[in-house]
Amino acid sequence: MPATASDRPAVARGPRRLRWSARLRLTILYGGLFLLSGAALLTITYLLVATRGEPKIVVKAIVPGNELRAAEPDLLQQAKNAQDQYDESMRQLLTQSATALALMSATSVATGWLVAGRVLRPVRTMADRARSISDRNLHERLDVTGPNDEFKELGDTFDELLGRLDAAFDAQRRFAANASHELRTPLTLQRAMIEVALANPTASTESLRAVCERVLAAGEHQEHLIDGLLTLTRSHRGLERREPTDLAPVVRATLHDRHTGPVRVEHDLAPAWTVGDPRLVERLVSNLLDNALRHNAPDGWVRVTTRVADGGALLRVANSGPHIPHDRIDALFQPFQRSDSRTGSPDGHGLGLSIVAAVATAHDADVTALPGPEGGLDITVAFPAAAPHAV
């Protein structure tokens, strides 16, 4: 038979340890400070009374020597009585002072406990609310009320942190959903093409070859998407290596590998040294140039500039194209976000500018994007300039 609860051996529990909470520490601090200050005050008072309050017997009358000797026992007795009375008064003073100090110390400890609890009540309230917030209700806030003191500042700071966490979790969920959708679409297309080809009993070699070419094209589309996702993830992890990198030759090599078509490319490439991962910097440059070339106007233009200014290595890419509203620019740097007003090749995945932002963040660089006066975008990436000894 299984053992019942009464048959099980009792688990020995050790004594409950005292929890040194902030309230207890503040109470001990209040009580200790009062005890020390009270003891110091009573000690000073006792010493002042002891040094200035000793009894003195003064003989005011001048008497002959024989009569003075006869009065000596009475004078000595008076002096002894006065000394005894003085000693008794000092003992009473010391006893009463110690009793008053003990009572006031106990009162200060109790008062300190109440005051500490009152002062720390907002902290307990914030802790309880923060404990109830999880990844499912990050939209809730502490909403600390009261005077504009340190506790309210702490609550407001925590609310700002919750806001950033909520945005990060929401972006992560959107990213996972969009990534799965972007990956599932070409897989579904490939499966449909293969099934249609296999279901056709009269399929010729040419038709099967055309289907294989379309499947390869869809696979290449997936490879580009997965490569972009991996680059985005690696950029968010930070830099694994840092070495001096000149932006000018990177831009020059990237332009050499690009087919610009009817788009006119103008460049002014001055040396601009920074420190970072050359592969990620090259990917940032490639994405900016591809974005400028893909989303452009017929017979448009692209201007690329590298230089050192204001203590930073600057990369600027401006292009012509359709007008983009200013309030839509920030959304373009989010994954899988495309502007409806943008024209050009439909092969983009909506990851180009998000990778640019992630790589720039990994390099402690600032990205500034503005709508161009003639349409398109004017994007400037300001990298930290490399120190001369690093170059």
Stockholm file with secondary structure:
# STOCKHOLM 1.0

chainA/1-391         MPATASDRPAVARGPRRLRWSARLRLTILYGGLFLLSGAALLTITYLLVATRGEPKIVVKAIVPGNELRAAEPDLLQQAKNAQDQYDESMRQLLTQSATALALMSATSVATGWLVAGRVLRPVRTMADRARSISDRNLHERLDVTGPNDEFKELGDTFDELLGRLDAAFDAQRRFAANASHELRTPLTLQRAMIEVALANPTASTESLRAVCERVLAAGEHQEHLIDGLLTLTRSHRGLERREPTDLAPVVRATLHDRHTGPVRVEHDLAPAWTVGDPRLVERLVSNLLDNALRHNAPDGWVRVTTRVADGGALLRVANSGPHIPHDRIDALFQPFQRSDSRTGSPDGHGLGLSIVAAVATAHDADVTALPGPEGGLDITVAFPAAAPHAV
#=GR chainA/1-391 SS CCCCTTTSCCCCCCCCCCCCCHHHHHHHHHHHHHHHHHHHHHHHHHHHHHHHCCCCCCCCSCCCHHHHHHHHHHHHHHHHHHHHHHHHHHHHHHHHHHHHHHHHHHHHHHHHHHHHHHHTHHHHHHHHHHHHCCTTSTTCCCCCCSSSSHHHHHHHHHHHHHHHHHHHHHHHHHHHHHHHHHHHHHHHHHHHHHHHHHHCTTCCHHHHHHHHHHHHHHHHHHHHHHHHHHHHHHHHHCCSCCEEEEHHHHHHHHHHTCCCTTCEEEEEECCCEEEECHHHHHHHHHHHHHHHHHSCCTTCEEEEEEEEETTEEEEEEEECCSCCCGGGHHHHTSTTCCCTTCCSCTTCCSCHHHHHHHHHHHTTCEEEEEECTTSSEEEEEEEEBCCTTTC
#=GC SS_cons         CCCCTTTSCCCCCCCCCCCCCHHHHHHHHHHHHHHHHHHHHHHHHHHHHHHHCCCCCCCCSCCCHHHHHHHHHHHHHHHHHHHHHHHHHHHHHHHHHHHHHHHHHHHHHHHHHHHHHHHTHHHHHHHHHHHHCCTTSTTCCCCCCSSSSHHHHHHHHHHHHHHHHHHHHHHHHHHHHHHHHHHHHHHHHHHHHHHHHHHCTTCCHHHHHHHHHHHHHHHHHHHHHHHHHHHHHHHHHCCSCCEEEEHHHHHHHHHHTCCCTTCEEEEEECCCEEEECHHHHHHHHHHHHHHHHHSCCTTCEEEEEEEEETTEEEEEEEECCSCCCGGGHHHHTSTTCCCTTCCSCTTCCSCHHHHHHHHHHHTTCEEEEEECTTSSEEEEEEEEBCCTTTC
//
